[in-house]
Amino acid sequence: MFTFETADQKEVRRFRIAQFNGRTATIRSGGTTVTGHVRSVLESKTSIPTLWTITIVPREPKISAETLRPTPRVHAFVEDFY
């Protein structure tokens, strides 16, 4: 899990909407990009300005379609039709 703190209300709103709708969210922090589902958004009321702690469960990157499907082998059987 990836946890970070932020004071940006727009960013917090974006993560809450992603959590509510079950969508993935992407955060860029220190040159690292993390994409995943938002697990929690917690407000720390004791700090000024208000800070939120956001926890994201990283998602595995998708494998591209070109590696999953081999090229068709039609050319090997073309001679049988003539």
C-alpha positions as CSV (number, residue, x, y, z in Angstrom):
1,M,0.0,0.0,0.0
2,F,1.1,3.5,-0.7
3,T,0.3,6.2,1.9
4,F,0.8,9.9,1.6
5,E,-0.4,13.2,3.2
6,T,-1.8,16.2,1.4
7,A,-3.4,19.5,2.2
8,D,-4.8,20.1,-1.3
9,Q,-8.6,20.0,-1.1
10,K,-9.1,19.5,-4.8
11,E,-6.8,16.5,-4.8
12,V,-8.6,15.1,-1.7
13,R,-12.0,15.5,-3.5
14,R,-10.7,13.7,-6.5
15,F,-9.5,10.7,-4.4
16,R,-12.8,10.6,-2.5
17,I,-14.8,10.5,-5.8
18,A,-12.5,7.7,-7.1
19,Q,-13.0,5.8,-3.9
20,F,-16.8,6.2,-4.0
21,N,-17.1,5.1,-7.6
22,G,-14.6,2.3,-7.4
23,R,-12.3,3.8,-10.0
24,T,-8.5,3.8,-10.0
25,A,-6.6,7.0,-9.2
26,T,-3.1,8.1,-10.1
27,I,-0.7,10.0,-7.9
28,R,2.7,11.4,-8.9
29,S,5.0,11.9,-5.9
30,G,8.8,12.4,-6.0
31,G,9.2,11.1,-9.6
32,T,7.2,8.0,-8.8
33,T,3.8,7.3,-10.3
34,V,1.4,5.0,-8.5
35,T,-2.0,3.9,-9.9
36,G,-4.5,1.9,-7.9
37,H,-7.7,1.9,-5.9
38,V,-8.2,4.4,-3.0
39,R,-8.6,2.5,0.2
40,S,-9.0,5.3,2.7
41,V,-9.1,9.1,3.0
42,L,-8.6,10.2,6.6
43,E,-8.7,13.7,7.9
44,S,-6.3,14.9,10.6
45,K,-8.2,17.6,12.5
46,T,-5.4,18.4,14.9
47,S,-3.1,19.9,12.2
48,I,-3.3,23.4,10.8
49,P,-3.8,23.5,7.9
50,T,-5.9,20.4,7.7
51,L,-4.1,17.4,6.3
52,W,-5.5,14.3,4.8
53,T,-3.9,10.8,4.8
54,I,-4.7,8.9,1.6
55,T,-4.0,5.2,1.2
56,I,-3.8,3.6,-2.3
57,V,-3.6,-0.1,-3.1
58,P,-1.4,-0.3,-6.2
59,R,-2.7,-2.1,-9.2
60,E,-0.6,-4.4,-11.4
61,P,0.2,-2.8,-14.8
62,K,-1.8,-4.4,-17.6
63,I,0.0,-6.6,-20.1
64,S,-0.1,-5.2,-23.6
65,A,-2.3,-7.1,-26.1
66,E,0.6,-7.7,-28.5
67,T,2.3,-10.1,-26.1
68,L,-0.8,-12.1,-25.4
69,R,-1.8,-12.9,-29.0
70,P,0.6,-14.7,-31.3
71,T,0.6,-13.9,-35.0
72,P,-1.9,-16.0,-37.0
73,R,-0.5,-19.1,-38.7
74,V,-2.7,-19.0,-41.8
75,H,0.2,-18.9,-44.2
76,A,1.2,-22.4,-43.3
77,F,-2.1,-23.8,-44.7
78,V,-2.6,-21.6,-47.7
79,E,-1.1,-24.3,-50.0
80,D,-3.8,-26.8,-49.0
81,F,-6.5,-24.6,-50.6
82,Y,-5.0,-24.6,-54.1
